[in-house]
Amino acid sequence: MKMEEGRGKIKEEVFVLKPLTHKQLSEMYGVSWLTFQNWIKKVEKEVGKKTGHFYHVPQVQKIFQLFGIPKQINVSVSDVEELFKSQA
């Protein structure tokens, strides 16, 4: 993920795959909570139900595979390959 850091410099941040909430995922995709809820309902059998408030790492990977990686996340091609082969 890229973030602005004073005077036009760009700071690279490493995105760490971790458990995420429904709200965090909806914000990452730039959609409302309700829209994301409708998306997830359609693929719930593939993703599985969240535990408490969180989708666990394998579920987040599956969501990224099904819906694509959110645009705000800056990942390399090798990271994408790693993400998609780990669930294959």
N, C-alpha and C positions, 0 to 999 in steps of 0.2 A: 504494500500500500504506500502511496506517495503522499507526503504532507509538505506543505509550504513551510519553510523555515527561514524567516528574515531575508531581505534583499534578494529574492529570486532563487535562493538556493533550495534544492529539493532534498529532503531527507528520506532515505529509503527505510522502510520498516518491514520487518519480516512478519508475514502472516502466519500465525500458529494455528493449526487446526485444533479446535477445542470444542467442548460441549457448548451449544448456543441455545438461547431461548427463542421462542416463536417471534417475539418482538424484535430481537436482534437480527434474526434472519429476514424479517419483513423490511426492516430498515436497510439492510445490506442490498436487498433487491429493489429498494425504492418504491415499495408498494405499501398500502395500508395493511394493518393487522388482519382486517376482514378479507381482503383480497388474498393474502398469503394463506389464510385459513381455507379459503376455497380451493386454492392450488393444492394444498397438502391433502385435503380430503380425497382428491382424485388419485393420489399415489400412496395413500396410507398403508395399503397392503405391502407395497415395496419398501417403504421407509420404516414402518412400524410406529407404534405409539410412543410418544415421549415419556420419559420417566420423570415424574414431578413436573418441573418447569423446563427441563432441558432435553434437547435431542443430543444423544451421545455422538462421539466422533464418527463411528461407522455410519450413523444416520445422517450426519452433516455431509459426509462424503457422498452418500447416495443422493441427497438433496442437490448437491452441486452437480452430480452427474446427470440428474434428471432435468434440472432447470438451468444448468450452466453456471459458471463461476460468476458471481456478482462483479460488475464492471469496476467497482471501487477497490477491488482486490487486484494488486499488481503481482502476477506470478509468472515465472519463467515457463518455457515450453517443457522443460524436464520436470518441473513441479506438477504441471498438468498431466503429463504422462504417468507420473508416480501416483497421482490421485486416482486416475482412471484404471490403472492396472491393479491396484490393491483390492478392488472390489470385483474384478473380472473372474 
